[in-house]
């Protein structure tokens, strides 16, 4: 079953930020550190939990398709017919963490 929302959707980011601060005792590191130094967006639970919040602002499917096409030229990239979860492909590559980071970077680069 496919469910599709037709009305405008309230932004999730402000609610998550409020949850991090109020429920987890978090503090925003955006106000405390410069972006190049900061490793996370929030420090919560007395410093036991660091949270990096990512919000996808635009469709990254074309960038992912471009990366997948590039990776499919590598000798260790498996052949698939149809759609598969990315984890299925990562099981077969030489350096799965590096490839996973490339996908995350491609999605996050908007």
GIBELJO-V399559 format. One record per backbone hydrogen bond with DSSP energy under -0.5 kcal/mol. CO is the residue of the C=O (numbers start at 1). NH is the residue of the N-H. If there is no record, write none. Layout:
co=[CO | CO]
nh=[NH | NH]
This chain:
co=[2 | 11 | 12 | 13 | 14 | 15 | 16 | 17 | 18 | 19 | 19 | 20 | 24 | 27 | 29 | 34 | 34 | 41 | 41 | 42 | 42 | 43 | 44 | 44 | 44 | 45 | 49 | 51 | 51 | 51 | 52 | 55 | 60 | 61 | 62 | 63 | 64 | 65 | 66 | 67 | 68 | 70 | 71 | 74 | 80 | 85 | 85 | 86 | 86 | 87 | 89 | 90 | 93 | 95 | 96 | 97 | 98 | 99 | 100 | 101 | 102 | 103 | 104 | 105 | 108]
nh=[4 | 15 | 16 | 17 | 18 | 19 | 20 | 21 | 22 | 23 | 24 | 26 | 45 | 43 | 33 | 37 | 38 | 29 | 30 | 44 | 51 | 27 | 47 | 48 | 49 | 48 | 44 | 41 | 42 | 53 | 54 | 57 | 64 | 65 | 66 | 67 | 68 | 69 | 70 | 71 | 72 | 73 | 74 | 77 | 82 | 88 | 89 | 89 | 90 | 91 | 92 | 93 | 96 | 99 | 100 | 101 | 102 | 103 | 104 | 105 | 106 | 107 | 108 | 109 | 110]
